[in-house]
Amino acid sequence: MSAVGAVGALFGRDIRAVVRSRSQLYSSMFTPLLFLIFLGNGVSEGLEPANLKAGNFTAYLVAGVVVMTSVFSATFSSASYYKDRDSGMLRMLLSSPHSARTVLFGKSLAGVCIGVVQASVVLLLAAPFVEFEWQYGLVGGLLVAGATIVLLNVMLSGLAQALASRVETMQGFHLVMNLALFPLLFFSGAFFPVDNLPPWLEVMARINPFSYAVDALELAAYADGTAGFFGLAIDFAVMGALAVGVYALGLARTPRLTWSGK
């Protein structure tokens, strides 16, 4: 079997595993949607946030919920690494004629695909119920949002693969992912504007990779102008560089076959 065939087989195997695991498939989409419905409407109706450009917190929150969905998807998808390792499947795959990078590429590609589909579904489900501006037009906005979602999931897949190849247990992996990613999510402007925060928090927001994904999604769907945003050129430059670099790092890490690393 060629390398392309091996990647396709591994890709299809992980996709089928996720489709069969309905709890994983639905929870990673429905949890962010519930967050959007209850928190978004509660704040919009109860507090009437006047410091948002459109004054609609539910629409503002969509970008953060899409990013959150991608984080959940990357975390859940990487669980297959531990299942394969503990069952001995990973050792068998790595003993095949194909390189470790081919095996990891096939598995990580499935994770990227799952994350892109789930995040896109959340965006499309939310769109009819919130007041989006679509300043680049509906088609243009969806293309910008789609490109952002792809780059974000490539970066998250690479990070998840790099961590999964070194963290011994699935529980430890989930803990590290949560500790690493959720602070970044909260300080990215996903749930509240970062313009008027203390200087040290503004600095954290500007060096936060999630800030650029949130910025691009808000420009695509929510914003009615570019004032106060990084801009799509900066957003895609930062996300593109991080996606390539982090994904390459994830593929370069040789996976551990046992807890002892042997």
C-alpha positions as a printed Julia matrix, in Angstrom:
262×3 Matrix{Float64}:
   0.0    0.0    0.0
   1.31   3.44  -0.91
   1.8    6.23   1.66
  -1.26   8.03   0.28
  -3.32   4.85   0.65
  -2.07   4.37   4.21
  -2.98   7.95   5.14
  -6.43   7.49   3.61
  -6.99   4.23   5.5
  -6.0    5.76   8.84
  -8.07   8.84   8.1
 -11.16   6.75   7.34
 -10.61   4.56  10.41
 -10.55   7.52  12.83
 -13.5    9.21  11.11
 -15.6    6.05  11.46
 -14.62   5.74  15.13
 -15.85   9.27  15.85
 -19.08   8.77  13.91
 -19.78   5.63  15.96
 -19.06   7.49  19.22
 -22.19   9.63  19.26
 -21.54  10.99  22.75
 -18.23  12.47  21.58
 -19.72  13.68  18.33
 -22.66  15.49  19.89
 -21.18  16.75  23.16
 -18.36  18.65  21.46
 -20.98  20.57  19.43
 -23.94  20.83  21.79
 -21.98  22.04  24.83
 -20.77  25.21  23.05
 -24.25  25.74  21.56
 -25.85  25.57  25.01
 -23.22  28.03  26.2
 -24.17  30.35  23.36
 -27.93  30.07  23.91
 -28.07  30.53  27.68
 -25.11  32.83  28.36
 -25.57  34.86  25.18
 -29.26  35.51  25.65
 -28.95  35.97  29.4
 -26.31  38.68  29.1
 -27.93  40.36  26.09
 -31.36  40.55  27.74
 -30.3   40.99  31.35
 -27.3   43.33  31.09
 -27.77  44.97  27.69
 -24.04  45.36  26.99
 -23.59  48.81  25.47
 -19.81  48.53  24.99
 -20.18  46.03  22.13
 -20.12  47.5   18.65
 -23.4   45.86  17.66
 -24.8   45.72  21.18
 -25.69  42.05  20.67
 -23.78  39.75  22.98
 -25.2   36.57  21.46
 -23.82  37.44  18.01
 -20.54  38.56  19.59
 -20.23  35.23  21.42
 -20.47  33.08  18.28
 -16.77  33.5   17.4
 -15.74  32.28  20.84
 -18.13  29.34  20.68
 -16.71  28.27  17.31
 -13.18  28.38  18.77
 -14.39  26.48  21.85
 -15.86  23.77  19.61
 -12.5   23.37  17.87
 -10.75  23.06  21.25
 -13.19  20.37  22.4
 -12.84  18.51  19.1
  -9.03  18.52  19.19
  -9.07  17.23  22.77
 -11.58  14.45  22.1
 -10.06  13.39  18.77
  -6.66  12.87  20.34
  -8.17  10.29  22.68
  -7.85   7.8   19.81
  -4.06   7.99  20.23
  -4.34   6.59  23.76
  -6.87   3.95  22.75
  -4.57   2.76  19.96
  -1.53   2.81  22.24
  -3.16   0.9   25.09
  -4.7   -1.7   22.76
  -1.4   -2.31  20.97
  -2.76  -0.98  17.67
  -0.28   1.9   17.61
   2.68  -0.48  17.91
   1.29  -2.54  15.04
   0.76   0.57  12.88
   4.28   1.83  13.54
   5.76  -1.56  12.68
   4.29  -1.31   9.18
   6.52  -0.33   6.24
   5.26   3.25   6.46
   7.04   5.91   8.51
   5.77   7.19  11.84
   5.01  10.54  10.19
   2.69   8.83   7.68
   0.78   7.17  10.53
   0.57  10.38  12.55
  -0.44  12.38   9.48
  -3.35  10.06   8.73
  -4.61  10.21  12.32
  -4.13  13.97  12.71
  -5.78  14.66   9.35
  -8.91  12.92  10.63
  -8.8   15.13  13.73
  -8.54  18.26  11.6
 -11.47  17.17   9.43
 -13.66  16.38  12.44
 -12.86  19.72  14.08
 -13.55  21.69  10.9
 -16.89  19.97  10.34
 -18.05  20.39  13.95
 -17.01  24.05  14.19
 -18.63  24.8   10.82
 -21.86  23.11  11.91
 -21.96  25.24  15.07
 -21.45  28.42  13.02
 -24.13  27.46  10.5
 -26.61  26.47  13.22
 -26.08  29.77  15.03
 -26.22  32.01  11.94
 -30.02  32.03  11.37
 -30.72  33.0   14.99
 -28.32  35.91  15.52
 -27.86  39.28  13.81
 -24.68  38.98  11.77
 -23.42  41.86   9.64
 -21.55  39.77   7.03
 -19.6   42.86   5.95
 -17.84  40.9    3.19
 -21.12  39.44   1.96
 -22.52  36.06   2.95
 -20.27  34.05   0.62
 -17.17  36.11   1.41
 -17.84  35.94   5.13
 -18.3   32.19   5.05
 -15.06  31.77   3.08
 -13.15  33.87   5.63
 -14.74  31.97   8.5
 -14.03  28.63   6.81
 -10.36  29.45   6.23
 -10.05  30.58   9.85
 -11.61  27.36  11.13
  -9.28  25.23   9.0
  -6.11  27.02  10.16
  -7.25  26.92  13.79
  -7.92  23.19  13.68
  -4.61  22.45  11.95
  -2.82  24.3   14.76
  -4.85  22.57  17.5
  -4.33  19.14  15.93
  -0.57  19.66  15.85
  -0.55  20.82  19.48
  -2.7   17.89  20.59
  -0.45  15.42  18.75
   2.71  16.95  20.26
   1.26  16.7   23.78
  -0.27  13.24  23.3
   3.09  11.85  22.23
   4.63  12.91  25.56
   1.87  12.88  28.22
   1.54   9.37  29.65
  -2.19   9.11  30.39
  -5.39  10.31  28.76
  -6.42  11.97  32.02
  -3.15  13.86  32.17
  -3.5   14.86  28.54
  -6.98  16.31  29.1
  -5.72  18.18  32.17
  -2.77  19.69  30.29
  -4.96  20.65  27.32
  -7.49  22.34  29.61
  -4.82  24.18  31.59
  -3.08  25.32  28.41
  -6.03  26.19  26.19
  -8.89  27.47  28.34
  -6.96  30.46  29.79
  -6.01  31.34  26.2
  -9.67  31.03  25.2
 -10.89  33.34  27.95
  -8.27  36.02  27.27
  -8.74  36.02  23.49
 -11.7   38.39  23.32
 -13.99  35.4   22.77
 -16.33  36.24  25.66
 -15.66  39.91  26.38
 -13.88  42.79  24.6
 -10.22  43.22  25.51
  -9.97  46.89  24.54
 -10.5   48.33  28.02
  -8.76  45.67  30.08
  -5.68  46.37  32.25
  -2.48  46.71  30.18
  -1.09  43.33  31.22
  -4.25  41.58  30.04
  -4.16  43.47  26.73
  -0.59  42.23  26.24
  -1.74  38.66  26.93
  -4.51  39.07  24.38
  -2.11  40.28  21.69
   0.32  37.38  22.12
  -2.53  34.88  22.37
  -2.93  32.82  19.15
  -6.66  32.39  19.77
  -7.11  36.18  19.64
  -6.36  36.16  15.92
  -8.86  33.37  15.21
 -11.55  35.22  17.18
 -10.64  38.46  15.43
 -10.98  36.92  11.96
 -14.3   35.27  12.81
 -15.69  38.52  14.21
 -14.57  40.42  11.11
 -16.2   37.78   8.91
 -19.59  37.64  10.61
 -20.12  40.09  13.45
 -18.27  43.34  12.78
 -19.52  46.16  10.55
 -16.05  47.65  10.04
 -12.36  47.03  10.69
 -11.68  49.69  13.34
 -10.49  48.15  16.59
  -9.52  44.82  15.0
  -6.13  43.36  14.05
  -7.2   42.97  10.42
  -7.47  39.89   8.24
  -3.93  40.25   6.84
  -2.39  40.04  10.32
  -4.86  37.38  11.45
  -4.08  35.02   8.58
  -0.33  35.69   8.7
  -0.18  34.75  12.39
  -2.55  31.78  12.14
  -0.89  30.47   8.97
   2.58  30.58  10.51
   1.4   28.94  13.73
  -0.62  26.28  11.92
   2.35  25.2    9.79
   4.87  25.39  12.63
   2.81  23.64  15.31
   1.49  20.96  12.95
   5.04  20.19  11.78
   6.12  19.97  15.43
   3.32  17.5   16.15
   4.3   15.26  13.23
   7.98  15.42  14.2
   7.41  14.01  17.69
   7.96  10.25  17.8
   5.06   8.72  19.74
   5.65   6.74  22.89
   4.29   3.21  22.72
   4.11   2.62  26.48
   4.05   4.68  29.64
   7.79   4.07  30.0
   8.33   5.51  26.52
   9.59   2.24  24.99
